[in-house]
Amino acid sequence: MAVTLTLTDVDPGGTQLYVFGTVALSGNYPTGGDAVDWTTLIAQMGVRGETVESSMTDPAYGPVQANFTVQGGTPNQYQMQQGAAANNWKMRGYTTGSSGAEFTGGAAYPTSATTDVITFSAQFRKST
C-alpha cells in the first residue's frame, strides 16, 4: 500500500506554490483509501532545481487544493480527501467501468491502476 509522489515541476507564483508531479501506486489498496504524504515533496527538487518550501509543518496547512489525473490509459478515477495535516491525506480509487466501484479494500491494486500514468497538481501556501 503505497502512493509515491515524484516532483517534476514547481511554479513559485506570488503567494502560492504550484506543484506538479507523477504518482505511482503499489501494494494493496487499504479500505477507505491510501495515505498520501505531501511532506515527501519537501526533500525533492523540480526539474529546474526548484524546491517546495511551504508551511506543511503547520497542521492547518497542506495543499490548498490538489488532484490526481489519469493521462490517457484506463478510465480510473482518483479522489483526494483532505487530512488534518499534510502527511495524512487519503487517495480513493474508483473504476469507471460498468460499476464505478471503489477499488477493493485489502486487495492488490488493480493492474489498470498500477499501470495508469497518473499526474498530480497541488497548490500550497508559501511559508511566511
N, C-alpha and C positions, 0 to 999 in steps of 0.2 A: 504494500500500500504506500505508494509514493507519488506525489505531484512534485516534479522537479522544474523549477523556473530557471531559465537561462536568459540573461540580459543581452539584448542586441543593440539597443539604442536608447539614448536619453536626450530629451529636448528640455534644456534648462530654462523654460519660459520665465515670465516675470515673477509671480508669486507662487507658481506651481511647477512641479516637475512632471513631465510627460514621459513615461517609461514604457518600452516595448520589448518583447522577447518571445521566446518559444516555451512550450510546455511539453514535458514528457510524462507519461503515466506508466506505472509498473506495479506489479504485485497484485494484491486483492483489493477490491473496492469495498470499503467499510460501509456498513448500513448507515444511512443518513448523510453520506458524503465523505470525501477525503480531505485531509488537512492541507491547507495552503499557508506557507510561512513566507510572507513578504520580506521578512528581515534577512532572508538568504540573499537578497539582491544587494545588500549593503557592501558585501565583500567583492562583488563582481564589477566589471568595468565594461562600458559600452564600446562599440567598435572604434570610436574616435577617442577613446581614453576617458570618457565621462564616467562619473560615479554617481550613485544615488545617495544624496545627503538630505535626508528628510527626518521628520520628527517621529519616526516609527517606534522609538523607545517610550514615548508617551502613550499610555493606553487609549487615550481619546483619538489617537491618530492611527494610521494605516492608510490605505488608499482612500481618497475622496470618492473615487469610483474606479471600477475595474471590470474587465470582461475577458472571457476566453472565446476565441472564434476559430472555427474549423476552416482551413484554407483548402477548399476542394475536398475530394475524397468522400467519406461517408456523411450521411446527414445527421450524425450525432449532435446533441446539444449539450452545452455545459453552462451551468448556472452558478453564480457566486453567491455565497451567504456571508455577510459581514460578521466578523468576530469581535470580541471585546478588546482585542489587541491585534497588532499587525501580524503576530505569529500564530493566530488560531482561527483564520478564516476557513470556510469549507467550500469545496467544489462538488457540485452534484452533477452526475452524468446521466443522460437520457438517450435512449434510442428513439429515432423518429420514424421508425418503420410503421407497421400497421398498429402497434400498441402504444408507442411513445412512452414506454415504461422506463422507470429508473433502472440503472444497472443493478444487478443482483448483489445485495449486500453479503459480504463474506466470500464471494466467488471471485475468481480471477477477472480482471478487466477483460471485456470482450476484445477480440483481436482487432475489430474495427476501431476501438478506442486507442489501443497501443500503437496502431499504425496511422492514426489520424495525424495530419500536420496541424497542430494547434498553436495558435499565437495568442499572446495576451497584450493588452494595453491597460495601463493604470495611471492614475493621476494622484500625485502626492503633494501635500503642503510642503513648502520649503522650511528648513529649520530657521528659527529666528534668533 
